[in-house]
């Protein structure tokens, strides 16, 4: 009997970690729904996947994950096209300008909260609804956290606060998912070499007031870690995992 490909939804799939994870999941035989705010980067990633993994089934579903109506429409389209969801990678996120908190506009705060926290909540809520009713029941959710959640950088209140909250969301959903065969975990990433960390090469502010360049790592290492987390049977779960550039200033930061 031919095995049926598992279905994965990756948010923020058009760039960086989302791009790397999407390509890695396709290599593992997943059918993929790629989402993000802009269609163009998603189309580029879809072409890259099709070239490397011609057998992969792909769907491009642009959406703003911070918008409740857009997320409901996203999952309706996902359900109609694939009929189930085995893996949600809550990856979409953004940062704010690195300025003192008293200089940060409320609009910048809200933008980060909507993308990093509300988006993960909305997608997890819809994933729970789908995973509860589908047969076979259950699935897995992996949230993109950050080591900054517990060891913040200077001038990072919105990003740090939302990523700290992701840890709470992960643990609460992991508990609530137990009765429905839904496993929930989190990967905390330190300096994957993506457009979001490009400034690290030139030097960034450190807690001691100095500005120093920081080591980065290939995002493929993150992708491989997510693939491992996703490969486990639902009776096992990686609740939290940290993958970081070995020599970045994290241990002992501050």
N, C-alpha and C positions, 0 to 999 in steps of 0.2 A: 504494500500500500504506500502510495506516494505521500511524503510528509508535507504538511501545509506550512507555508512560510509564516513566521510570526510578524505581527504588525507593530510598528513603532512610530510614534509621533515625536518629532524633535522640534522644540521651539527655539527661535533664534538660530535657525539652521543655515542662514545665508553666509555667515562669516565665522571666523575664529574657532572656538571649541565646538560650536554647533555643527559647523562644516566638517571638522575632523571626525566627530562622533558619527555623523550621518554616513560618511563614506565608510567608516569602519563597520557599522551595523550592516550596510549593504553587502560588504564583503562576507559577512557572517550569514547572509541569506535572508535578512529581514526585508519585508516590504515596508516602504517608508512613506509617511506623510511629512512633508517639509513645510514649516510655517515660519513666518516672520512678517514684519510690517511691509517690506518692499519685495515685490515680485522678482525684480531683476537679479538680485544676488541669489535667490532661490533657484532661478532658472540656470544660472551658471553652475551652481552646485549639482543640480540635477543632470546637467550635461557631463560634468566630471564623473559622477557616479555611473551614468549610462556607459561611458567610455571604458571605465575600469571594471564594472560589474554589469554586463549587458543583460543578465537575467533578472536584475532587480526591478521590482514593480514600484513605481514612484508616483506620487501625487503632490502637486504644488498647491498649497492652501494658504494664501496670504491672510494674515489677521493680526490685529493689535491685541495682544494677550491681556492688556490692562483694561480692555473694554468688555464688560459682561455680555453684551449682545453679540459682539464679534466672536467671543469664545463659544457661546452657545451655537452660533451658526457654524463655527469651525468643527465642533464635535458632531453636529448633525450631518455635515458633509462627510466627515470621517466615517461615521456609522453607516451611511448610505453606500459609500464607496467600498469600504473594507469589511463592514459587518462586525468588527470587534477591535479591541486594542489590547496588546500584550505588554507594551512598554511605553511609558511617557517619560521623556527626558525634559524636565523643566529647566531650560538653559537660558532663555531670553533674559536679558538684563542690561543695565546701563549704570553709569556713574554720574557724579556731579562735579563741577569745578572744585579743585582743591583750594578752598578758601576758608578762613575762620568762620565758625558757625554763625556769628553775629553779622556776617556779610553775605550769608547765603539766602537768596530769594526763596520764598515759600514755594514758588512755582517749580524751582529746581528740586526741592525736597519732594514735592508731590509727584514729579516725573519719575524719580527713582523709586518711590514707594509703589507707584502704579506698575512699573515694568518688573521690578525685582520681587515684590511681595504679593501684591494683588494679582498679578499675572499667574504666579505659581499657585495661589489659592484657587483662582477661577478654573485653571486647567485641571488641578487635582480634584476639585469638586465634580467637574464633568467626567473626569476619568473614573472616579468612584462610581458614578451613576451607570456608566457603560460597563465597567468591569463587574459590578454586582449582578447585572441582568444577563450578561453574555454566557454562552455555554461553549466550552468549559468556562466556569466562573473564575474570576480573579485576574491578576496581572501584577505588574511592577511599576513603581514610580521612582525615578531617581532625580533628586533635586541638585542643582548646581549651587553649592554654598560658597564659602570662601574662608581661607585662614584669617582674613581680616575681621571676620565675625567675632573672634575672641582675642585677636591681637591686632588692633587697628593701626592704620597709618595716621599721621597727622592730617587734620582737616578732611576727615572722611566720614562725618556723622551720618549722612543719608545712606551711603553704601554699607557702612558697618552696621547700622541699626537694622536695615532690611535683611542683611545676610545673617545677623544674629537671630532675627525673627524666622528666617528659613529653617534654622536648626530646630526651633520650637515647632514649626509646622511639620517638619519631617517626623519628629518624635510623636506628635499628636496623631498624625495620619498613620504612622506605623502601628500605633496602638489601635486606632479605629478600624484599620484594615484587617486585623487578625481574623475576625469572624467571617470574612468574605474572601479569603485567600488573596489578599492584596498586600504585597510586600513593598515597603517604602524605605528608601535609603538616601544618603547624601554624599556627594563627593566635594571635598574642599580643595581648591586648586591654588597653587602658589606660582604665579609668574609663567603661565603658558605663553609662548611666543605668538601672540595674536595682535591685531591692530589696537586692541584696548590697552596692551602693555608696551606699545612701541616706545613710549616716552621713557621707559625704564632704561633703555640703552643710553640715553643722553644724561640721565641722572635725575633722581627724585628726592624730595625732602625726607630726611630721616628724623626719628624722635629726638636725637641729640642736636638738631639744628643744622647738621651738615647736609650736603646734597651729594649723592653718590649714585653711580650706575649700578644696576642690579642684574644678576644672572637670570636668564630665562631658559625655558625648556621647550622642546618640540611638543606641540599639542597632541601629537600622535600618542604620546605616553598617557595622556588623559583619556583619549579615545579607547586605548587598549584596556584601561582600568574600568571604564564604563561598560565595555563589552564583557569583561569578566563579571562585574556585578550583575549584568543582565543575564548571564549564562547560568546562574544558579537556579536550581529548582525552587519553587515557591515556598518550600519548607525551610529554606535557608535564606539568610539576608545579610548583606553588608549594611549595617545601620549608618556607619560613618567611615569615610576613607579620606586620607590626606595624601595628595600627590603634589610635590613641589620641586622646584629647582633646588638642588642640593645645597648650593652655597648662597642662596638668597638670604637677606637679613630677616629671618623670622624667629628662629630660636634665639632668645635673648633680646628680641627687638624691644626697645624702650627702656 
